[in-house]
Amino acid sequence: MAEESNDSDDSAEDSGESTPPAREPPLRSTAPQSSFTPRHVGAGLIALAIGLLVVFGLALVFA
């Protein structure tokens, strides 16, 4: 079997100490949990309309 190297970085993490970090980690937010407003929905619909217009408009122009 190959020998595993013990780097100093790995040994600090695997020291077995159970002390918590000095501060709490930052709060994370994911898309389904984030709140959004009707303004965000409107902006998304406008972006969708422009995107569809570009895609189908170019297809009709070059067809």
C-alpha positions as a Markdown table, in Angstrom:
| # | Residue | x | y | z |
|---|---|---|---|---|
| 1 | Met | 0.0 | 0.0 | 0.0 |
| 2 | Ala | 1.1 | 3.5 | -0.7 |
| 3 | Glu | 2.0 | 5.7 | 2.3 |
| 4 | Glu | -0.1 | 8.7 | 2.9 |
| 5 | Ser | 1.7 | 12.0 | 3.3 |
| 6 | Asn | 0.8 | 14.1 | 6.3 |
| 7 | Asp | 0.8 | 17.8 | 5.3 |
| 8 | Ser | 0.7 | 20.4 | 8.0 |
| 9 | Asp | -2.6 | 21.8 | 6.6 |
| 10 | Asp | -4.3 | 18.4 | 6.9 |
| 11 | Ser | -3.1 | 17.8 | 10.4 |
| 12 | Ala | -4.6 | 21.0 | 11.6 |
| 13 | Glu | -8.0 | 20.0 | 10.4 |
| 14 | Asp | -7.8 | 16.4 | 11.7 |
| 15 | Ser | -6.4 | 17.2 | 15.1 |
| 16 | Gly | -9.6 | 15.9 | 16.8 |
| 17 | Glu | -10.3 | 19.2 | 18.7 |
| 18 | Ser | -13.9 | 19.8 | 19.3 |
| 19 | Thr | -13.7 | 23.6 | 19.9 |
| 20 | Pro | -16.1 | 25.6 | 17.7 |
| 21 | Pro | -14.8 | 28.4 | 15.5 |
| 22 | Ala | -14.4 | 31.8 | 17.1 |
| 23 | Arg | -17.3 | 33.3 | 15.1 |
| 24 | Glu | -20.3 | 31.9 | 13.4 |
| 25 | Pro | -20.2 | 31.2 | 9.6 |
| 26 | Pro | -22.1 | 33.7 | 7.4 |
| 27 | Leu | -25.7 | 32.9 | 6.7 |
| 28 | Arg | -26.3 | 31.4 | 3.3 |
| 29 | Ser | -29.3 | 32.0 | 1.1 |
| 30 | Thr | -30.4 | 29.9 | -1.8 |
| 31 | Ala | -32.7 | 30.9 | -4.6 |
| 32 | Pro | -35.9 | 29.0 | -3.6 |
| 33 | Gln | -35.6 | 30.5 | -0.1 |
| 34 | Ser | -34.9 | 34.0 | -1.1 |
| 35 | Ser | -37.8 | 36.4 | -1.2 |
| 36 | Phe | -38.7 | 38.3 | -4.4 |
| 37 | Thr | -41.0 | 41.1 | -5.2 |
| 38 | Pro | -43.4 | 41.7 | -8.1 |
| 39 | Arg | -40.8 | 44.1 | -9.5 |
| 40 | His | -38.4 | 41.1 | -9.8 |
| 41 | Val | -41.0 | 39.1 | -11.5 |
| 42 | Gly | -41.7 | 41.9 | -13.9 |
| 43 | Ala | -38.0 | 42.3 | -14.7 |
| 44 | Gly | -37.8 | 38.6 | -15.4 |
| 45 | Leu | -40.8 | 38.7 | -17.7 |
| 46 | Ile | -39.4 | 41.6 | -19.6 |
| 47 | Ala | -36.0 | 39.8 | -20.0 |
| 48 | Leu | -37.9 | 36.7 | -21.2 |
| 49 | Ala | -39.9 | 38.7 | -23.7 |
| 50 | Ile | -36.8 | 40.4 | -25.1 |
| 51 | Gly | -35.0 | 37.0 | -25.3 |
| 52 | Leu | -37.9 | 35.4 | -27.1 |
| 53 | Leu | -38.2 | 38.3 | -29.5 |
| 54 | Val | -34.4 | 38.1 | -30.3 |
| 55 | Val | -34.5 | 34.3 | -30.8 |
| 56 | Phe | -37.6 | 34.1 | -32.8 |
| 57 | Gly | -37.1 | 37.4 | -34.6 |
| 58 | Leu | -33.7 | 36.4 | -35.9 |
| 59 | Ala | -35.1 | 33.0 | -36.9 |
| 60 | Leu | -37.9 | 34.7 | -38.9 |
| 61 | Val | -35.6 | 37.3 | -40.4 |
| 62 | Phe | -33.1 | 34.6 | -41.7 |
| 63 | Ala | -35.7 | 32.1 | -42.8 |
